[in-house]
C-alpha cells in the first residue's frame, strides 16, 4: 500500500506588522481621495453626470468612510490596549510592592524572633548567674552558721560546771522562760551527780532541767532518774544535759518519755537560734 502523501502546508502569516497595516490603509485612503477628486472634477465638468464620475466619487467616499471607521477602531483598540497595559503594570507593581512588603515583614519578624531569643538567652543567663550567686551566698551562710555553731558549742562545752546553770538560764530566757529554783539532786547509787533547774514561762508551763556534773556519758539510769524528777516536779517536759553525750542504750530508751537529751551542740543551736523548736531526742550518742 502506498503511503499517503503529506499535504503541503500553506504558510499563512499569523500576524501582519502594524507598519504594513498602516501602509495599506494610507494607500487606500490616498486612492480614495484620488478617486473622489477625479470623480468630483469629472462630475463638475460634465453637464450630464457620467456613470464613471458617480462611481469614482462613490468609491472615494466609501473608501474614506471605511478608512475613518478603521481609524476609529484602531483608536478604540489603542485605548483598550493602553488600559490593559496600565492594568498589567499596576498589577505587576502591586505584586512587586506586596512581595517587597512581605519581604520586609518577614525580615522584621525574623529580627523580632532573634531579639526575643537573645532576650530570653540573656534572661536565662542572668537567672543562672543569680542562682549561682544565691547558691554561693547560701553556702557561705551555711558555712558561717556551721562555724559559728561549732565555736558556740566549744564555748558552752568549756563553761565551768559551777556556771553552767547561768548559761542555761540565759538560753531559756531568750525563749521566754525564767528560772524558778536551782538545787542539787541527791546522789543515788548507779547514777551520776546532777543538779536540777526548774523553769516556768509566761503562761504557767513548767520544765525541769537536769544537769549532769560528772564527766561521763549518761546511761539508762540517768534517763530513769530524769523521768522520776519530772514526775516529782509535776512538769510537762524534762531535759537532761550531759557534756559527754549519751550511751546508745539511753538514746533507745528516751522515746518512751517526754524527755529531751541535750548536749553542747544542741545548746549552741538554741543559743544562736532561739526560735528553733526543741526536738525530742535530737542529740545522738557520741
C-alpha positions in Angstrom: 0.0 0.0 0.0 1.2 3.4 -0.9 1.8 5.7 2.0 -0.4 8.8 1.9 1.4 11.8 0.7 1.6 14.6 3.3 -0.4 17.6 2.5 1.5 20.6 1.5 1.3 23.2 4.2 0.3 26.7 3.2 2.3 29.1 5.3 -0.1 31.9 6.4 1.4 34.7 8.4 0.0 34.7 11.8 0.0 38.4 12.1 0.8 41.4 9.9 3.0 44.0 11.3 1.4 47.3 12.3 3.5 49.2 9.9 2.2 47.1 6.9 -1.4 47.7 8.1 -0.8 51.4 8.3 0.8 51.5 5.0 -2.1 49.7 3.4 -4.6 51.9 4.9 -2.7 55.0 3.9 -2.6 53.8 0.3 -6.3 53.0 0.4 -7.0 56.5 1.9 -4.9 58.1 -0.8 -6.6 56.1 -3.6 -10.0 57.0 -2.1 -9.1 60.7 -2.1 -7.7 60.4 -5.6 -10.9 58.8 -6.9 -13.0 61.3 -5.0 -11.1 64.3 -6.5 -11.2 62.8 -10.0 -14.8 61.8 -9.8 -15.8 65.2 -8.4 -13.8 67.0 -11.1 -15.3 64.9 -13.9 -18.8 65.3 -12.4 -18.4 69.1 -12.3 -17.0 69.4 -15.9 -19.6 67.1 -17.5 -23.1 68.6 -17.9 -24.9 65.2 -17.6 -23.5 63.2 -14.7 -21.4 60.4 -16.2 -21.5 56.9 -14.6 -17.7 56.9 -14.2 -17.8 60.1 -12.2 -20.5 58.8 -10.0 -18.7 55.5 -9.4 -15.4 57.2 -8.7 -17.0 59.7 -6.3 -19.0 56.9 -4.5 -15.9 54.7 -4.3 -13.8 57.5 -2.9 -16.4 58.3 -0.3 -16.8 54.7 0.6 -13.0 54.3 0.9 -12.7 57.4 3.1 -15.6 56.2 5.3 -14.0 52.8 5.6 -10.6 54.3 6.5 -12.3 56.5 9.1 -14.1 53.6 10.6 -10.8 51.6 10.8 -9.0 54.6 12.3 -11.8 54.8 14.9 -11.5 51.1 15.7 -7.7 51.5 15.9 -8.1 54.4 18.3 -10.5 52.4 20.4 -8.2 49.3 20.3 -5.3 51.5 21.3 -7.3 52.9 24.2 -8.2 49.4 25.3 -4.6 48.2 24.9 -3.3 51.1 26.9 -5.8 50.5 29.6 -4.8 46.8 29.7 -1.2 47.8 29.7 -1.8 50.1 32.6 -3.7 47.4 34.5 -0.9 44.9 33.9 1.6 47.5 35.0 -0.4 48.3 38.1 -0.8 44.5 38.8 2.9 43.9 38.4 3.7 47.0 40.6 1.2 45.9 43.2 2.7 42.4 43.1 6.2 43.8 43.5 5.1 46.0 46.3 3.3 43.1 48.0 6.4 41.0 47.6 8.6 43.8 49.0 6.2 44.3 51.9 6.1 40.6 52.6 9.9 40.5 52.5 10.1 43.5 54.9 7.5 41.8 57.2 9.5 38.6 57.1 12.7 40.4 57.9 11.0 42.3 60.7 9.5 39.1 62.1 12.9 37.4 61.9 14.5 40.3 63.7 11.8 40.2 66.4 12.3 36.4 66.8 16.1 36.9 67.0 15.6 39.7 69.5 13.2 37.6 71.7 15.6 34.7 71.5 18.5 36.9 72.5 16.5 38.5 75.3 15.4 35.0 76.5 19.1 33.9 76.5 20.1 37.0 78.5 17.3 36.3 81.0 18.3 32.7 81.3 21.9 33.7 81.7 21.0 36.3 84.3 18.8 33.9 86.2 21.6 31.3 86.1 24.1 33.8 87.4 21.6 34.8 90.1 21.1 31.2 91.1 24.8 30.5 91.2 25.3 33.6 93.3 22.4 32.7 95.5 23.9 29.2 96.0 27.2 30.7 96.8 25.7 33.1 99.3 23.7 30.2 100.9 26.8 28.1 101.0 28.7 30.9 102.7 25.8 31.5 105.1 25.6 27.8 105.9 29.4 27.6 106.4 29.4 30.7 108.6 26.5 29.3 110.6 28.2 26.0 110.9 31.4 27.7 112.0 29.5 29.9 114.5 27.7 26.8 115.8 31.0 24.9 116.3 32.5 27.9 118.1 29.4 28.3 120.3 29.4 24.6 121.1 33.1 24.8 122.1 32.4 27.9 124.2 29.5 26.2 126.0 31.5 23.0 126.5 34.3 25.0 128.1 32.0 26.7 130.7 32.8 25.5 134.2 30.2 23.3 135.9 29.6 26.0 138.5 28.5 28.5 135.9 26.6 26.1 133.6 23.2 27.0 135.2 23.8 30.6 134.3 24.2 29.7 130.7 21.1 27.6 130.7 19.2 30.4 132.4 20.3 32.8 129.7 19.3 30.4 126.9 15.9 29.7 128.4 15.3 33.4 129.0 15.9 34.0 125.2 12.8 31.9 124.7 10.6 33.5 127.3 11.3 31.3 130.3 12.7 32.2 133.7 14.5 30.3 136.5 12.3 29.4 139.5 14.6 27.2 141.5 18.0 25.5 141.5 19.0 22.7 143.7 21.4 19.7 143.6 19.9 16.3 143.4 20.7 13.7 146.0 23.3 11.2 144.9 21.7 7.8 144.0 23.9 4.7 143.6 24.5 3.9 140.0 23.8 7.5 138.7 26.0 10.5 138.1 25.9 13.6 140.2 23.4 16.2 139.0 21.6 19.4 139.8 18.0 20.4 139.0 16.8 23.7 137.4 13.1 24.4 137.4 11.9 26.8 134.7 8.5 28.5 134.1 7.1 30.6 131.2 4.6 33.4 131.0 1.5 31.1 130.8 2.5 28.9 133.8 4.0 26.0 132.0 7.0 24.4 133.8 10.0 22.5 132.6 12.8 20.8 134.6 16.4 20.7 133.6 18.8 18.0 134.9 22.5 18.9 134.6 24.9 16.0 134.9 28.1 17.3 136.7 30.3 14.2 136.3 32.4 13.9 133.2 30.9 10.6 132.0 28.4 9.6 129.3 24.8 9.4 130.6 23.2 6.0 130.5 19.9 4.3 131.2 20.0 5.0 135.0 20.3 8.8 134.3 17.3 8.6 131.9 15.2 6.9 134.6 16.3 9.4 137.2 15.3 12.4 134.9 11.9 10.9 134.4 11.4 10.5 138.2 12.3 14.1 138.7 9.8 15.2 136.0 7.1 13.3 137.8 8.0 14.6 141.2 8.2 18.3 140.0 4.9 17.8 138.0 6.4 19.3 134.9 5.4 18.8 131.3 8.9 18.3 129.8 12.3 17.4 131.1 15.7 18.0 129.7 18.8 16.0 130.5 22.2 17.8 129.9 25.4 15.8 129.5 28.6 17.3 128.1 30.0 13.9 127.3 26.9 12.6 125.4 24.7 9.6 125.9 25.1 5.8 125.6 23.2 4.0 122.7 21.0 2.3 125.3 20.0 5.7 126.7 19.2 7.0 123.3 17.0 4.0 122.5 15.2 4.3 125.8 14.4 8.0 125.8 11.5 7.9 123.2 9.3 6.3 125.9 9.4 9.5 128.0 8.7 13.3 127.4 12.4 13.8 127.7 14.9 15.7 125.5 18.6 14.8 125.5 20.8 17.9 125.5 24.5 18.3 124.7 26.6 21.4 124.0 25.9 21.3 120.3 22.1 21.5 120.8 22.6 24.2 123.4 24.7 26.2 120.9 21.9 25.8 118.3 19.3 27.1 120.8 21.6 30.0 121.8 22.2 31.2 118.2 18.7 30.5 117.0 16.2 30.9 120.0 13.3 30.5 117.6 14.3 26.9 116.8 11.8 24.4 118.1 13.2 21.9 120.5 13.1 18.4 119.1 12.9 15.5 121.5 15.8 13.1 121.2 17.7 15.5 118.8 21.0 14.5 120.4 22.9 11.5 119.1 25.2 9.2 121.0 28.9 10.3 120.8 
